[in-house]
Every structure is written in structure tokens, then in C-alpha cells.
């Protein structure tokens, strides 16, 4: 094990990890926003939009992220739309993540008993208030395990961003292997980098799930 090599190129991994985390964070947050909107449309079966969202979810979940990135990065320029590697990465993550988050939230919405919604309306709450104070708090708490799984899945999916020339962790690892052939050292640093990113996320969601369960939601 070449410790000098590891020490020399650790700063390069740190910069690549910062970029990976930044893109993953933006992608996951916007995916959740898209997921909320799509799940509500599907839950309330809004005419036309319900079918459009259904097509989007099936298309997104049944095509690899790599193909989606190729379409954004190499396909769109053919019709005059030029996107940077970073923009393609974020857009691809949102497109993929939005569909998974939507299904996670929708499962939580459908798990809330109708009797609770009817009780809210009988108390004089408006439909928007029922959604905000009755439906969403319970649906989100039920969906936390699915949120966690999807967030971790999306962070791991960032490993394909190197295909569109984004200098993330995987791009850095492949570049160093190609230049110096220090495969063991490079892969060791890559594994450690992903563990440093993913373990806190996993622990955070586990603690959040326990807190919500303890509070009486999601049972």
C-alpha cells in the first residue's frame, strides 16, 4: 500500500467529494419537492395530469440514469440545447429521484386512514388544512424509511456522473488509475469517501425514524 500516494491525492478526493455531496444534496431536495407534487396529483387523481405523471414515473423508473444523462448531455445539443455537466447531473438526478420519491410519498398518503381525513373535515378544516395538518405529517413519517432508501440510492447513483465529464469521486478515481495504475490505493480511497458520505446519512435517517415512531407517528 503506497501511503505517500494516498497522502498526496487525498485533497483531490476531498474536492471531488464536496462536488458529489453538493450535487446529491440539490438533487435529493428537489427530488423530494417533485415527489410531493407528483404524489398529490396521483393521490387525488387530478384529470390528465394524473396520467401524465404516471407516464413520467414509468419512464423514469424503467430507464437507467446513465441513459438519461446521455440524452441530456449528448442528445439535447442536437436540437440546440446545451447543458453543462453539472446541470445535466442535477437534472438527471431530479428526473430519476422525483419518481422514486413520488411513489414513496404516495404509499404514505394511502396508508393514512380515510377516517382521519373525514374527521378533519368534520372539525371544520379546509381541504388544504387537512392536507397540511392531518395528511402530510402522518404520510411523511410513514415514508421516512423509503425516503432514506431513496436518498442513499440517489447518492450512490452519482457514481455514473463521470460519464458526462463531471469531476466527481468516480471520475477522479478513474483518472488516477489511468495516470498512475495505483488501483488498490485509488479504490480504497473511493470506498472510504463513499462510506464517509453515506454512513452519516444512514444514521441520520435511522435516528429520525426512531424519533417519529416514538412520537406516535407511522405505527
Backbone torsions as a table, in degrees:
resi	resn	phi	psi	omega
1	UNK	NA	121.6	-177.6
2	UNK	-86.6	93.9	-177.6
3	UNK	-68.8	-31.5	178.1
4	UNK	-63.9	-39.4	178.2
5	UNK	-63.8	-44.3	-180.0
6	UNK	-61.5	-45.6	-179.8
7	UNK	-63.3	-38.8	-176.5
8	UNK	-68.4	-39.4	-172.5
9	UNK	-104.7	5.4	174.3
10	UNK	-59.3	-43.3	177.4
11	UNK	-57.6	-32.5	178.7
12	UNK	-66.4	-39.1	177.5
13	UNK	-68.0	-36.3	179.5
14	UNK	-62.5	-44.0	178.7
15	UNK	-65.2	-41.2	178.3
16	UNK	-65.5	-37.5	178.9
17	UNK	-66.3	-38.6	177.8
18	UNK	-60.9	-43.6	178.7
19	UNK	-64.7	-44.0	179.5
20	UNK	-60.2	-46.5	-179.2
21	UNK	-64.8	-41.2	-178.8
22	UNK	-62.5	-46.9	179.9
23	UNK	-67.5	-41.5	179.2
24	UNK	-62.6	-41.7	-179.3
25	UNK	-63.0	-48.3	179.0
26	UNK	-61.4	-45.6	-178.7
27	UNK	-62.1	-42.1	-177.9
28	UNK	-69.4	-44.3	-179.9
29	UNK	-60.6	-46.5	-179.8
30	UNK	-70.9	-30.0	175.3
31	UNK	-63.8	-40.7	178.0
32	UNK	-63.9	-41.6	178.4
33	UNK	-61.7	-46.2	177.7
34	UNK	-62.8	-40.7	-179.8
35	UNK	-62.6	-41.3	177.6
36	UNK	-60.0	-47.9	-178.0
37	UNK	-62.7	-47.6	-178.1
38	UNK	-65.8	-38.6	-178.2
39	UNK	-66.4	-38.5	178.4
40	UNK	-67.2	-39.3	177.9
41	UNK	-62.4	-43.0	-180.0
42	UNK	-73.3	-36.1	-178.8
43	UNK	-65.3	-42.3	-179.6
44	UNK	-91.5	0.8	175.9
45	UNK	50.1	53.1	178.4
46	UNK	-65.6	126.9	-175.8
47	UNK	-53.3	144.4	178.6
48	UNK	68.0	-58.2	-179.1
49	UNK	-59.8	-35.5	178.7
50	UNK	-58.2	-43.6	-179.6
51	UNK	-72.7	-38.1	178.3
52	UNK	-61.7	-45.2	178.8
53	UNK	-64.0	-38.0	177.6
54	UNK	-61.0	-42.6	177.5
55	UNK	-64.1	-43.6	178.7
56	UNK	-59.0	-45.2	-178.1
57	UNK	-64.1	-43.9	179.7
58	UNK	-65.7	-40.9	179.2
59	UNK	-65.1	-44.1	-177.2
60	UNK	-67.5	-45.4	-174.3
61	UNK	-76.6	-19.0	-176.4
62	UNK	-108.2	15.7	172.1
63	UNK	-129.0	139.6	-179.0
64	UNK	-66.5	149.3	177.6
65	UNK	-60.0	-35.4	-179.6
66	UNK	-60.2	-42.2	178.7
67	UNK	-66.2	-39.9	177.6
68	UNK	-61.9	-41.0	178.7
69	UNK	-65.6	-41.3	177.8
70	UNK	-60.6	-40.6	178.7
71	UNK	-62.4	-44.6	-178.8
72	UNK	-68.0	-43.4	-171.5
73	UNK	-84.7	-38.0	-176.4
74	UNK	-107.2	-27.1	-176.6
75	UNK	-83.2	-47.3	-176.9
76	UNK	-60.8	-35.1	177.0
77	UNK	-58.7	-22.7	178.5
78	UNK	-65.5	-24.2	178.1
79	UNK	-110.7	18.6	173.3
80	UNK	88.3	10.4	179.6
81	UNK	-105.1	110.4	-177.4
82	UNK	-103.7	125.0	178.2
83	UNK	-123.0	142.9	177.1
84	UNK	-72.6	164.4	178.6
85	UNK	-58.5	-41.7	-179.1
86	UNK	-64.8	-43.9	179.5
87	UNK	-63.5	-42.2	178.0
88	UNK	-61.9	-41.6	-179.5
89	UNK	-63.3	-46.6	-179.4
90	UNK	-65.7	-45.2	-179.5
91	UNK	-62.5	-42.4	179.1
92	UNK	-63.9	-40.5	179.7
93	UNK	-66.9	-39.3	178.4
94	UNK	-66.8	-43.5	-179.0
95	UNK	-60.9	-44.0	179.7
96	UNK	-74.3	-48.5	-175.2
97	UNK	-67.3	-33.9	-179.3
98	UNK	-57.9	-39.5	-179.0
99	UNK	-69.2	-41.2	179.4
100	UNK	-68.3	-42.8	178.6
101	UNK	-64.5	-36.6	179.3
102	UNK	-60.1	-46.6	-179.5
103	UNK	-67.9	-34.9	177.9
104	UNK	-64.1	-45.4	-179.1
105	UNK	-69.2	-39.9	-179.3
106	UNK	-62.2	-37.7	177.6
107	UNK	-64.3	-36.2	176.6
108	UNK	-68.0	-40.5	178.6
109	UNK	-61.7	-43.3	-176.8
110	UNK	-73.4	-16.1	178.6
111	UNK	-81.9	-14.4	178.4
112	UNK	-77.7	124.5	-177.5
113	UNK	-61.0	142.4	177.4
114	UNK	-60.8	-28.6	-178.5
115	UNK	-61.6	-31.3	179.4
116	UNK	-71.2	-38.9	177.5
117	UNK	-66.0	-42.5	179.3
118	UNK	-64.6	-36.5	178.3
119	UNK	-65.2	-39.8	178.5
120	UNK	-62.8	-43.6	179.1
121	UNK	-66.9	-36.9	-179.8
122	UNK	-68.4	-23.2	178.1
123	UNK	-82.0	-3.5	177.7
124	UNK	99.4	7.1	177.6
125	UNK	-73.6	146.0	173.7
126	UNK	-77.0	169.6	179.6
127	UNK	-61.0	-39.7	178.4
128	UNK	-65.4	-38.4	178.1
129	UNK	-68.2	-36.4	176.8
130	UNK	-63.3	-42.7	178.3
131	UNK	-62.5	-45.5	-174.9
132	UNK	-72.1	-43.1	-171.2
133	UNK	-101.8	-19.3	-176.9
134	UNK	-113.7	-53.6	-172.8
135	UNK	-74.1	-55.6	-172.7
136	UNK	-64.4	-44.5	-179.8
137	UNK	-56.5	-41.6	-179.5
138	UNK	-74.1	-40.9	-179.1
139	UNK	-62.6	-42.3	-179.0
140	UNK	-65.9	-43.2	-179.3
141	UNK	-63.8	-37.8	177.1
142	UNK	-66.8	-33.0	-174.1
143	UNK	-86.6	-3.1	-175.9
144	UNK	-54.9	-46.8	177.9
145	UNK	-58.8	-39.4	178.2
146	UNK	-69.0	-37.9	174.7
147	UNK	-57.4	-47.3	-178.2
148	UNK	-60.4	-47.2	-179.5
149	UNK	-61.9	-41.7	-179.4
150	UNK	-68.5	-39.9	179.5
151	UNK	-63.2	-45.0	178.5
152	UNK	-64.9	-41.1	176.9
153	UNK	-58.7	-44.3	-178.4
154	UNK	-68.1	-37.2	177.3
155	UNK	-63.5	-42.2	178.7
156	UNK	-67.1	-31.8	179.3
157	UNK	-67.6	-16.4	177.8
158	UNK	-63.1	-14.9	-178.8
159	UNK	-65.1	-15.1	179.5
160	UNK	-91.8	-2.6	-177.8
161	UNK	-65.1	-20.4	179.2
162	UNK	-62.8	-20.4	-179.8
163	UNK	-67.2	-19.8	178.1
164	UNK	-112.5	30.6	172.7
165	UNK	63.0	33.4	175.3
166	UNK	-95.0	128.8	-173.0
167	UNK	-79.6	61.5	178.1
168	UNK	-89.1	-165.6	-177.4
169	UNK	-62.4	-45.8	-178.8
170	UNK	-65.9	-40.4	177.5
171	UNK	-60.3	-44.9	179.3
172	UNK	-62.0	-43.1	-179.8
173	UNK	-63.4	-46.9	180.0
174	UNK	-64.2	-37.2	179.1
175	UNK	-64.1	-45.0	-179.3
176	UNK	-67.7	-38.8	177.6
177	UNK	-63.2	-42.3	179.9
178	UNK	-65.7	-31.9	-177.3
179	UNK	-85.1	-40.9	-169.2
180	UNK	-121.1	-10.6	178.6
181	UNK	59.8	24.0	176.2
182	UNK	-90.7	68.5	-170.5
183	UNK	-63.0	-47.0	-176.6
184	UNK	-61.5	-45.5	-178.3
185	UNK	-65.4	-43.1	-178.7
186	UNK	-63.9	-46.1	-178.8
187	UNK	-68.6	-35.0	176.7
188	UNK	-61.5	-46.0	179.0
189	UNK	-65.4	-34.3	179.2
190	UNK	-66.0	-45.3	179.4
191	UNK	-62.9	-44.7	-179.6
192	UNK	-62.8	-41.0	-179.6
193	UNK	-61.2	-45.1	179.7
194	UNK	-68.4	-35.3	177.2
195	UNK	-65.1	-41.4	179.0
196	UNK	-62.3	-34.6	179.3
197	UNK	-77.3	-44.8	-169.7
198	UNK	-83.6	-34.8	-177.4
199	UNK	-61.2	-46.1	177.0
200	UNK	-60.5	-36.8	178.6
201	UNK	-63.4	-44.8	179.5
202	UNK	-63.1	-43.9	-179.8
203	UNK	-65.5	-41.8	-179.6
204	UNK	-60.5	-46.7	-179.8
205	UNK	-68.0	-34.1	177.5
206	UNK	-63.7	-44.8	178.1
207	UNK	-64.6	-40.3	178.9
208	UNK	-63.4	-42.5	179.8
209	UNK	-63.0	-42.6	179.4
210	UNK	-63.8	-40.1	-179.6
211	UNK	-64.1	-44.3	-179.8
212	UNK	-67.4	-38.3	178.0
213	UNK	-65.1	-41.2	-179.4
214	UNK	-64.1	-32.2	-179.5
215	UNK	-76.7	-7.4	175.9
216	UNK	101.8	1.5	178.6
217	UNK	-93.3	152.2	171.7
218	UNK	80.4	2.2	179.4
219	UNK	-76.9	NA	NA
